[in-house]
């Protein structure tokens, strides 16, 4: 939830949300104005994940404004389908400024023994530092230190969907930004806003913009589609993944009910 965020599926990769490459665009059609977290609805959001129409897990995402700070906290827990991995679920937490500039991010897997860290990173002054732990192959359990420079207009990859929702959405509009992930490094994101659609999900019926966005990664390009509510503050109504799976909003609760 992804938020689900988008929803996470644990496969050969150790991270959720596979990402993507760019739409071709000209300077005249690309909008560079950044996202604004005030466009996002705060609260607690539940999602179901479907694969070929069958249940493929569930997730919960929380967005809240921090007390005594202008920053926003994003968190998510996603359950894996039974038998899909050695872990029961995955949890990530990200803190970002109102412009979605990253402050910190953590990711861990959860099993009966507790939390298993994947990474813990901090962002400051155009840099990212911290550590990541490999969970694949012969390097499993190896901790790698992170210390890298970042370009401007970079968002933590856990909340790329939030950066899309928090942008100024108008049909036909294009925009771009960068994302950072400890496993993939820096990737360029390009997005294009489609027309309004009437979308029915378990949480209700919404007028929503369909936004196609792609992330350029070293391993290739993947395309995602999010349906963002027309009404602001916005919610992520539905996300469609390249492998055909879908996340749908099933319930949302105001921030005041979830301190």
N, C-alpha and C positions, 0 to 999 in steps of 0.2 A: 502499500500500500505501500510498493511501492508503496507506498504507499503505497504503497503500496504504491509513495510513495511512489509504488508499483509493487506486484507481488513477487517474492523471491522464490526461485527454484534452485535447489542445490544440485549441480551437475558436476561436470568436469571443472567448471569455474568455481571460485570460492566466494563470488559476490552475486548479489541480486541484480536484477535489471541489466541485462546485456544492453550495450549502447551502440552509437551509430554515426553515420556519415552525412555529408552535407548536401543540401539542395543547391543547385546552381542558382546564382542570383547576380544581379548587377548592383552597383553602389546606389543607384537611384531607388531601388525597390526594397533595400534592407534598412530596417529601423534599428538604431543602436541604443535607444533609450532603455535603461535598465529596468529590472523588475521592482515592484514595490509590495512588500509583505502586507501592507494595509489592505490590499485587494483580496487577501486570503481570509476565509472564514476560520476562526479559531474554534477548537472543540475536539471532540473525540469521534472518529470515523471508522466504521466497520466495513469490511469488504469480503466478498466471496470470490474465489478464483475458480474459473471453469476452463477445462481443456476438452475440446470436442463435445461440449455440453455437459461434461461430467465434473463433479466436484474435484478440485485439485488443491485444496487447502483453503485457508482463510487468514485474514490479517486485520490488524487494528493500527490506526495512525492517530497521533495526537499532535495538534498544533496549538501552541500557547505563547502569549507574550510574557516574558520574564518580569517578575516584580523588581522594581528599582533598577530597571535596565531597559534600554530601547530595543534590545535584541529579542529574537524569537527562538523558541525551542521546538524542534521537530523530533518525534520518536515513533518507532514502529516495531511491532512484534508480528511475525508471520509464521504460521504453523506449516510444516511440510506434510505432504500426504504420507500415510503410513507406509513404511517400507521403501521410501524414496531415498533415504540417506541414513547415516548413523546418528543424525541429530533430530531432535523433536521440533525445534523452531530456531528462528534467527531474530536477533534484536539489533536495531541501530538507533543512535541518537546523534542529532546534529544541532548545533547552535549557530545562528546566522544573524547578521544585522538586518534592519528593515529593507535594505537594498539587496538582500540575500548574499552579501559578502560573508564568506565562511569564517567562523571563529574556532570551532572544534567539531570532531566527529569520532564516534566509536562504532565498532561492529563486533558482535560476538555470536557464536552458535550456542544453543542450549540443549543439553541432554539431561538424563537423570542424575548425573554427577554434578550438574551446575553449569555455569557459563564458561565457554572456551573462547578466549579473545582471538579476534582476527586482526584488528588494528585499533590504535588509539592515536589520533593525530591532532595537532594544534596548528592554526593558521595565524600568521602575524606578519605585517610589513612586507607583503609580497612573497612570503615563504611558507612552507609547510614542513613541520618537524614531527617526530614521534616514532612509532614502530609498527611493523606489520609482521604477522606470524603465518608462515606457510602451512597449509593443510593438505598438500598434495605430494604424492610420490615420495621419493627418497629424502626430500627436504622437509617433510612434514615435521612441524614443531620448531623449525628454525626461525629465530627472531631476526628481522632485518630492520636496521635503523633507517629512518627517512629524514632527509634534509634536502629540500629542493626549492628552486625558485619558481614562482608562478606568474603568468601574465595577468594583466588587468582583466576585469570582467570574467572572473572565474568563480564558479559555484561548486560546492561539494556535490559529488555525483549522487549521493543519497537523495538529494532534493532537486534534481533537474526538472522533475515534473512540477514542483512548486514554483520554480523560476518561470516555467511556461505559463502556469496559471496566473502568476503575479504580474505578467507583462500586459501591456495595453493591447487587448485583442480586438481586431477589426478584420472582417473577411478580406482575404487577399493580402494581408500584411505579412511581411517576412521580417525575421529578426534572428540574431545569433549571439552566442556567448560560449564560454569555455567551461568544462567541468574537469574536476580532478578526482582520481581514484587511486589508492595506493597500489593496486594491482595493475592498472592500465595507464597510469600517468595522466598527462594532460590531453584532453580530446576537445575538438571543436564541435559545437552543436549549431545546427541551423534548423529553423522552424518556419512553417507557413500556416497561416490561419485559414481554415475553410469556412463554409457557410454555416448558418445556424441549423440545428436539427432538433427535433423533438425526441427525447430519449427516455425510454421506460426501463427502470431498474427496480430492484426490490425496495429501495428507499423512496420511490415515487417517480413522478414524471418531471422532466426538466427540459427547458430550452438550453441548448449547449452548443458551444463552438467546437468543431472538430479541428484539432491542431495536429498536424503531422510534423514530427521532429526526428532528426537523424543525428547520430554522433559518429564522428570519424575516429576510429580507434586503430591501433596498429594491426589488429587482426581482421579488420574489414569494417563494413558498414551495416548497421541494422536500423530499421525504421520502426518507430512507435507511433501510436495515435492515442491522444487523450481527448476526452470530451469534457470540456470545462464549462461549468454553469455560466449562462449569460449574466444572471443576477450576481451582483457583488454585495458583500464579500463572496468570493468564488469557492466552489468545492469541486474536487475531482469526482466526477460522476462515473466515469468508466475509462479503463485503459485497455488497449488492444496491443498485444505483444507479437513480435515477429514469428514466434513459433505457433501462433494461432490461439494461445490461451488469452483469457479475458479476465479482468478484475472489475467487479461491479459493486457500487455502493449499496450496502444493505441497511445501514442505520447511521444516524449522526446525532450527537448530543452536544449541547452548548458547553462552552469552556467552563462556565460557572458551576456546572454539575460535575466537573472532573478537575479538581484543583491540582 
